[in-house]
């Protein structure tokens, strides 16, 4: 009723206070809490903030935590710190957290350097990256490479402009012809209809359909060429195998991914693997120890507790997050492949005989 009368929020709150029979009997803290509660209900305040990785991480974690694998913003900060993300570096990213980790890395690099996103499936997912509102120069540093082509790249059999492009081009033309035939009901029916009718309207319609078909085919050809150009540019960056860091945050099992992508990282560079669960990271830890070429391997669990800070009322909040995921971090070192891998028993020195006194 008060809102329908056109009263302001301050006036509504004041009327509620005046009409309350127990307000004067409350303590000062209770009165302040009552006023704050009513203001929150009747006042509409909109604050426009510049999007940052912290704000987006809190938003996703509060509304849709499943999309970011339940990653908290303090865990995201740990990932960026452990991976030593800075301007001018070359970073490999495998991110299936709606692009939140990718966008945070791009924000910290400030548009300088190179970011290569390894993605599964048909194309990369960058919903959170679009929310950052980066300028064009930030997107110029971003490259993409399908993870299904990593084995071919390492074997030297990846062909970005040969048979694959020809096959894709034929597929584009066949698809366009099939769509055209489905729309027209088949080429034979269309030609018979044109001959029997003999009208100019049908001829004009046929010409327009042909032009639309050619336009669609040309558009798909341009997209295919752009995709091949991006693939070639990303492959050229990966062939050097001199990346400055590796960040993996995925809902998939990270073990096969990290064992493949770590080959593209230079020695003495950090790598970070995030997982919502501890068991996959333990397996990664064991595999990396067996493989060698890494030092300072650690699995950490970040713990966060928020506090209410007010005069004489500072205490932890009753509701808090139970966990923000687990992080495996380490540093790469040069792997000596000339020496065969030796067992741990062979590295142990032989037991010495104890000397007995005569």
C-alpha positions, 0 to 999 in steps of 0.5 A: 500500500505504501509503495502504491501511494508513491512514497519514498523508501525513507518515508516508508521506513520511517512510517514502519518505525513509528507504527512499531510498538516494540521498536522503542523497547529494543536495544540499540543494536536491535534497532539498527538491525531492524532499520537495516532490514527494512531498508534492504527490503524497500530501498532499491540501490543499483551500483555499477561496478567494473567487472573484475576476476574477483567480482565474477568469481564471487558471482559464479560461486554464489549463483552457479558454482557448478559451472566453475567446478566450485572454485572460490575466488581465493582459490582463483587467486592462489592459481594466478599466484602459483602460476606466476602470471604476468605481462609478456609471458606465454601461458597454456590454459586448459579451462572448462570453468566457463572461461573464468580462469582464462579471463582472469589470466588475460586480465592480469597479463594486461594485453601483453604476451600470449595465451593459448587456450587448449579446448575439448570438443568443437570449440572453446567456451568463453562465457566469462571472458565476454563478461570482462569486456576486454578491448580488442588488443586483449583478444589479439593475444588469445589463441586457441588449439584443439586438444585432440590435435596435440598428439599429431602436433607432437608427432609432427603429422599435423596438417593445417592446410592440406588434406584436412582443409580440402575435406572440410571444403568439400563438406561445406559444399555438400552441406550447402547443396543438401540444405538447398535441395531440402528447401526446394524439394529436390532439383528435379521438382524445381526444374519441372515446376519452372518449365510448367509454370513458365512464370517470371516470379518462380524464376526470380525465386530460384535465382534468389535461392541460388544467391543465398546458397552461394552466400552461405557457402562463401560465409562458411568458407571464410569461417573455415579459412579463419579457423585454419589460420588460428590453428596454424598460428597456435601450432607455431607457438606450441612448436617451440615448446617454450611456454612460461606456464601451464594452468589446468582447471577442468571438470575432466580427469587432469592426469592425461592432460597434464602429462601431455601439455607439460611437454610444451613448458620450458624448464624452470617454469611453474604449472598449476592444476585445479580440481574440485576433488582430491583423488585425481590430483593425488594420481597426478602427483604420483604420475609426475613423480614417476615421470620425473622432470618436476620439482616442488610438487605440492597439493594444497587446500585453501580455507576461507572464513568470512568475518563480520567486523563491527564495533563490539560485534566482530565474529565469524559468519555462521554460514561459510563455504565448506571447500573451494577445491584443491590445487596441485602446483610444481616447477618443471626442470630439464629431463635427462632422457639419455639416462634410463629411469632407475628404480628407487631401490637402485638409488639407495646406497648399499648397507654398510657392515657394522665394525665389531671391536676385537 
